[in-house]
Amino acid sequence: MTMPKTFALFFAVLSILTLPCHARAGQSITRVSDRQAVPLQEVVAKAEAADLVLIGEVHDEARHHDLQLEVIRELKARKLPLAIGVEVMQSDYQKELDAFVAGTMSEAEFRPIFARNWSYDWRLYRDIFMFARENRIPIIGLNVPKELVIKVSRGGYASLTPEERKNLPEGTTCDLNNPHTEFLKQSFGEIFKHNAKGRVFQYFCEAQTLRNSGMATNVARYRKKAPKTKIVVLSGVWHAVKNAIPEQLARQGAKLSTLVLMPEIREFSDGKASPDFVDYLASFPSR
């Protein structure tokens, strides 16, 4: 199997593994520390006290984005200084993001830019982006340029040139302390064992760590510029867990209090979520 085919298989299975788990009949939020059901208002109150609020998503699940917007609306209603950090936009498109939020770029002009950054349907994210625009809430492009992530996933961090590393965190290695990473390593051990002497997984892990550390760097840079601003980060679940972006922030010396709200996916169901990684879980009614 060639390396590109291996990656295609890997990401295809990854998308299946992160399908939502609808374990309860009605929408509910669970406090992970004691497994108690709580109202959304408790989550918002805790979020109000945190520097950084991370809300995970399965990218093509509209209800996850509805929840993200609901929390943002509630925080905005409390007249807090807010910014929204998004995985879906790369940091090198910040000028275009600023123009869209400022109203100097139309939605029609912005949509092709969004499509260059993200492959999922604009309509999944539109309400969040339009709410930010209507309320002049800054949106921060957090992601590392995709061509660099692809290069690392194929040849490791060492394959980047000094110029490519210029704006990236230094020394990215496959040390992501993430249960999901360990789960993938065990599940796909046979595939990785027979490809590139086991480096396929190492390179993927370095690319994943690069994205986490890169997004953490962009959060830290914005907080330095606007230290009183609460940042709500919207990203895939495996970037939003505490040992992903928050851990990378801690490694970089950023002292930010965090709150993590996650949709209940299979890996977090049946009591498997730990407060070391997640603060609150949201489940949704079956369709």
N, C-alpha and C positions, 0 to 999 in steps of 0.2 A: 504494500500500500504506500503511495507517495505521501509526502508530508501534507500537501494541500488537501488530499482526500481525508487524511487523518483529522485535520482541523475541521473539515466540513462535518465529519461524523461526530466529533467532540461537541461542537456547538449545537448540532441537531439534538443530541441527547441532553445537553445542558438545558435547552429550552423546554424539554419534556419534564425534566426533574424539577423545574421551578414553576410548574402549573399550580394554580391556587388550590388550596384545600378548603372545602366548604363543610366544616365538621358540624356546625350548629344550624338550627332551623332558621334563626333570625340573626340580623346583624348585631354584633356585640363586640365589646372591647374588654380584653382581659389584662389585668395587671400581673405581669409575669412573676414578680417576687412572691406573691401569695396565691396566685391562680384565682383571684377574685374578679368578678365582673364589675366594671366601673363605667360611669357615664363619660361621654366624650369631654364634658366640662372638666373632669379631673385631669385628663390628659392635657387640655389646653392650659389649665392652671399651672401644671408642672412645666409645660413648654414655656409659659410666660417667665418662669424663673431661670430657664436655661439659656446659655449663650448660643448654643447650636442645637437645632432640632432636625433630626434626620428621619425622613418618612420614606420607607422602602416601597418598591413597586415591582410587580410583574408588568413589563412594559406595555403589553397589549391588553391589559385588563382595565377597562374604563372605570370600574368602581374604585380601583386603587387611586386613580387620578382624582376622582370625585372626593375621596377622603382627604387627599393632599390639599385640594382647594378649600375644603371645609375648614381645615385647621388654619390655613392661611387667612381665610376670611375672619375667623374668630380672633386671631392674633391682631389682625389689622383693626378690628373693631375696638380693641383695647388701646389703640393709638400708640402702638409700639413702633420704634424705628426698625423697619424690616428690610431684608434683602432675600432673594430666592436664588439659591445656587442649584444649577441643573446639570445633570450628566449629559443631557441630550445635545448640549452645545459645547463646542470646543473653545478654549480660552483665546485662540487667535481670531475668533469672530466676535470679540467683545464690542468693537465699534458698531457693528451691525445690530447687535442686541441693544446697545444704548440708544441707537437711532430709532429702533422699533418702539422701545418703551417710552421714549420722548415724544413719539408721534410724528417724527419727521420721515419715517419710512412706513409705507402702508403695509397692511397685511398681505396684499397681493405681491408686493415686492419682497416681503420677508419670507414667504413660504418656500421659494426655491433655495434660499439660504438655509432654512431649517432642513430641507431635504438633503442638502449637501452634508449636513452634520449628522443626520439621524435617519434611519431607514423606516421607522414606524410612522404610522399615519399622523399627520399634523392634527387631525380632529381629536385625537386622544389627549392632546396637550393644549389645544386651543383655548379652552376656558381659563386655564391657569395663566397663560401668556396674556390673554386679553384683560383679565382681572389686574394683572401687574401693570399693564399699559394704562388702564383706566384710572388706577390709583397711584401711578408713578412709583411703583415699587421696583427698585433695581433688580435686574436679573443678571446673575453672574454665570458666565460660561466656565464650567469647571473642568471639562474633559481635556485630556492630552490629545494633540492632533492624531487622527486615526492612522495616518501613514506611519507614524512612529510606533504606535501600538502594534500594528501589523508586522512591522520590521522586527520588533522585539519578540513577538510570538513565533516568528520563523527562525530567528538567529540569536535570540537572547539580547540582554542589555548591552553586552560587549560588542555587538554588531553596530551600535550607533556611533556616528562620528562625533568628534569633539563639538562641532557646530550644532549637531542635532541634540546634544546633551545640554547645551548652553542654558536653556530655561527649564530644565528638568531637575528633580531631586537627584542627588548624587548617590551612586552605589546601590542601585536597585537590585536586590537579589531575591531568590525564591525562598523567602522566609515568612511568608504570610501565614500567621497563626490563625487559621480559619477552619472551623469544622467542615465547612463545605469543600474546601480544598483537600482536606484529608479524605473526605468521603469520595471525591472524584479520583483521588490517587488510588484508593483501594478498588473502586469499581472499574477503573480503566487501566489497572496495572498491567494487564496482559497486552493491551494495545501499545502502551508506552514502552513496555519492555522490549518490543521488537522493532521499534522505530528510533533511528538516530541515537542508538545506545542509551535510550531512556531520556534523552534531552527534550523530547516533544513536550512532556509535562513540565519540565523545568522551565522551558521557554514560555509556555502558557502561564505558568505561575509568575514569572518575572513580568510578563505583560500585565497580568492582573494587579500585581503589586505596584507597577508603574502607574497604572490608572488610579489606584487608591492614593498613592503618595502624591501624585500630580494633582488630584482633586483636593487633597488636604493642603497642599502648598497654595493653591488658588484661594481656598477658604482663608488661610492664615494671612495671605497678602491683603485680602479685602478687609479683614478684621483690623489689620494694622492701620489701614487707611480710614476705616470707620469703626473705631473700637466700641462704640455704644450700640451698634447695630446687631440685632438678632438675625442670624442666618438660618433659613429653612432650606435644608438640602433635600432635593428630590432625586433619587437614584435607584438603580436596581438593588434588590435586597442584599446581595453579597458585597456591595460597596457600603451600604448603610449600617451594617452590623457594627457593634462597638469595636471589634478587633479588625476593622478595615479602615475607613477614613478616620474615625476618632483615634484609633491607635497610632496611625501615621502622624496625626496632628501632635499627639503626645511625644512621639519620637523626635519631632521637629522642635519641641520645646514650647508649643502653644498650650496654654493652660486655660482650656475652655470647658465649662460644664455642658453636658450633653443630655439629650433625651432622644431615645430611639423608639419609633412606632413602626411596626411591621404588619403587613398582611400575613395571615396564617397560611403559609404554604406547607407542603407535605413534611419538609424537614423540621418544621416548628410545631407540628401537630402532636396530639396525644401526650402533652407534657414534656416534649423534647426541647422546647425553648428554655434557655437559661438566662437569668437576669445578668449574667456576665456579658451577654451579647445583645439582649433585647429588653426594653422596659415594658412595652405594651404590644399586645397582638390584637389585630382587628380581623374578625371573621365576617363572612358575608352570606346571605341566604342563597341556597341552591337555585339554579335556574331551571 
